[in-house]
Structure formats: structure tokens, C-alpha cells
Amino acid sequence: MRSSLMLPLVLALVGLVGCGSKRNPNTVPVTTTSSRNAPSWIDNEEIPDGLAAVGIAQPNPMRDKSLQRTVAIADARTKLAGKLKVRVQNMFSQLNQQVTTATADTSKKPIKTDVMNRVVENVTRQLVDQELAGTSTRALWTDPADGNLYVFVVMTKDTMDRALAGAAQAQIKQEIAQGEHSLDRALDKLDAAIAASAPGTGTN
């Protein structure tokens, strides 16, 4: 008797789960906001042609849209700076690997860790200070539910690679001039290291 009563209940629960798992193909599921029709870039900010970040700003008491946009862009640039540092770290990791494996001459010492860390920090600081101002806002969206403004800020791969190459080359030359000759072989490996650490290659 008990088993005959349980079967309809189990079937009913299975039916409810099945209905709840169906998604409207015309909506984009997001986790950042519960509003309908939110753009997909809010939760998928990776782009194949560079680095991107999403900034968010709440409405301000003055209802100043220009100020809200400024705050959102500043938030995005802060997040972009973190990604930029990871890119620099990946590039120098690639560079160190390529320099180390490029020669069988054991008399040449590998790049010292403290030197590499100093170069990474200096290059990152220079890029953040000089290049983030050159980012562009690719898209904006205001959540109708709470008025939050979302901005999609990007730095293109070409712009980033040029800036990274220039900053890294200048910093490496400075270290060599100060006696860090372990970096001598790094300059001719720089382009390959930048390419190997590019967005979309799985290294950043």
C-alpha cells in the first residue's frame, strides 16, 4: 500500500524538477543581476582582442548620471589594473622560461628572482599609470530594478602589447645598465614572450 502511494509522489517531484530546469532561450542567465535582458558581458567579460573589466556604480543621492559613470569607469579600471598585473607576470614568466631554455651554457646565471620581481612591479606600475587612461568604454547598461550602472571597459590587445613591449624593454635595459647582465638575453626573447602570454592563449 505504501509503495503504491510513493510512486505517484516520486513521479510528481520528477515532473516539477524537469519543468524547473527549462530555460527560456531568449533570456541570458546572469548572476550579477536578477534583472531580465541583462547583457551577457556582465558575467562574461573576457574578450579575444584584449583585456576587459566590468565596473559598477550605484545611483548617487544627487542623481548625477555623469558622476555615476565616472565612478563605474574608475571601478572597471581598478579591476583592469589587476588583470594587467597578471598579464605582466605571465609575460615575464614566459620570458624567464625562454631565456633559461635557450642556452646550454651553464656559466650564464639565470635571472635572479628579486630582479625579476622588481622588473615586474616597475613595469606594472608604469602600465597602470600610463595606459589605463587610454582604455575605452565598449558598452553601458543601467539595471532598471535598482539603477546600478554597469560599464564594459576594454584595453585592446594591440595597444596593450605595444605598451607592454615598450615598458618591459626600457626596464630591462635599465637593469642591464645597473649591472644585471643576466637579463642580456631577455631582449631578443621579449616579443615571443609577449605573444605567448597574450589574452586568449590560456596563460593569463
Buried (B, 14 or more C-beta within 10 A) or exposed (E): EEEEEEEEEEEEEEEEEEEEEEEEEEEBEBEEBEBEEBBEBBBEBEBEEBBBBBBBBEBEEEEEBEEBBBBBBBBBBEBBBEBBBBBBBBBBBBBBEBBEEBEEEEEBEEBEEEBBEBBBBBBBBBBBEEBBEEBEBBBBBBBEEEBBBBBBBBBBBEBBBEBBBBBBBEBBEEBBEEEBEBBEBBBEBBEEBBEBBBBEEEBB
